[in-house]
């Protein structure tokens, strides 16, 4: 099996996407990804290895079939998991569909789902019943390729809190070569 060290970040940005475009930075999901990169830049022990830095940049002006899709596949193939940013602004883009279908459906990559609009465990989970809240489950419908594939891999659903994201990134159960059983996991309330 291939050595996979990266974390593939999947996030929605409006298309066409250009990283230098201020509109991209204003998109909540992309801004959340940038903060993850900033945490790594500020703290070398933060366990995020950005798969997007592993090959040539992807630009929406490139040909989808000849350039963009193969580069996404290459990045996913060198990754141990997917970090998916899922929020109320997430839309079902062609890139996200491909990332979910290929990353989960073909490669079996575990998914760390980060919800940028929520900061506490009890925002994600009903502490009384020990189940994922319906408002979180409703977000899965924004991305059917994720919703429909997620039962085949382990997924952990976390609020946007550095400590919990660090824990998920360090957890071998959410890495492709050591993954745990396929199911939806979450951090229980304390």
Secondary structure as GFF3:
##gff-version 3
##sequence-region A 1 190
A	DSSP	beta_strand	6	10	.	.	.	ID=ss1
A	DSSP	alpha_helix	22	26	.	.	.	ID=ss2
A	DSSP	alpha_helix	28	42	.	.	.	ID=ss3
A	DSSP	three_ten_helix	51	53	.	.	.	ID=ss4
A	DSSP	pi_helix	64	68	.	.	.	ID=ss5
A	DSSP	alpha_helix	69	77	.	.	.	ID=ss6
A	DSSP	beta_strand	79	85	.	.	.	ID=ss7
A	DSSP	alpha_helix	94	100	.	.	.	ID=ss8
A	DSSP	pi_helix	101	106	.	.	.	ID=ss9
A	DSSP	beta_strand	110	115	.	.	.	ID=ss10
A	DSSP	alpha_helix	121	124	.	.	.	ID=ss11
A	DSSP	beta_strand	125	126	.	.	.	ID=ss12
A	DSSP	beta_strand	131	132	.	.	.	ID=ss13
A	DSSP	alpha_helix	134	140	.	.	.	ID=ss14
A	DSSP	alpha_helix	144	149	.	.	.	ID=ss15
A	DSSP	three_ten_helix	150	152	.	.	.	ID=ss16
A	DSSP	beta_strand	154	159	.	.	.	ID=ss17
A	DSSP	alpha_helix	162	170	.	.	.	ID=ss18
A	DSSP	three_ten_helix	172	174	.	.	.	ID=ss19
A	DSSP	three_ten_helix	176	178	.	.	.	ID=ss20
A	DSSP	beta_strand	183	186	.	.	.	ID=ss21
###
